[in-house]
């Protein structure tokens, strides 16, 4: 009996050791994933903020976009902003949406999805990173001055004027490109995050938030004078491309990489 008990104790001890090892492995994997995504976003903002000395080109491109919107009959931005400028509660609401329901919300939803909806997290992560990489190229090749910076004074930067919120603060100036208006990732990434909530969550209220999020962000980027309507359209196209490429990675790239990794492992000896 003593030998059986000793053997059982040994097996339990081994099981506990294996459980602890698995937990450490999971912890290392989680830490690596979070560090990798944080590094990717850091590089994104550093590169994005490094392409800023194009004021003349940004103004020219902004005027081109305005001319195109006029030709299409959709240059509605000045009239739309007039709707909220005299209504401080609306200004505060859309300033809040623009500032806090962008990157802070992406981080919060991303963390929840990582631990609760891993497959959907991977697709959303890849779509955001791919669309961000595509956008970096566009920002470098086609800088666009946002409405609030136009020298005409036709628009009001509501975040700076009414709530003292700004991405242009000196402490983060190295990460900011004031001429990265097109495409609007505020809108595009809100589509990805909102879509992820709709697809992965069963609670009706959360799904409603997911449905409303991109449209609230679309209103916010216009009412705060940070983007043009065509910026939002470009953001949608870029993020749909990111989603398509993320889906392709799930179907072909990751299985191929997993097969390669299994083949690269040495067999038993």
Secondary structure by P-SEA (a helix, b strand, c coil): caaaaaaaaaaaaaaaaaaaaaaaaaaaaaaaaaaaaaaaaaaaaaaaaaccccaaaaaaaaaaaaaaaaaacccaaaaaaaaccccaaaaaaaaaaaccccaaaaaaaaaaaaaccaaaaaaaaaaaaaaaaaaaaaaaabbbbcccccccccccccccccccccccccccccccccccccccaaaaaaaaaaaaaaaccccaaaaaaaaaaaaaaaaaaaaaccccaaaaaaaaaaaaaaaaaaaaaaccaaaaaaaaaaaaccccc
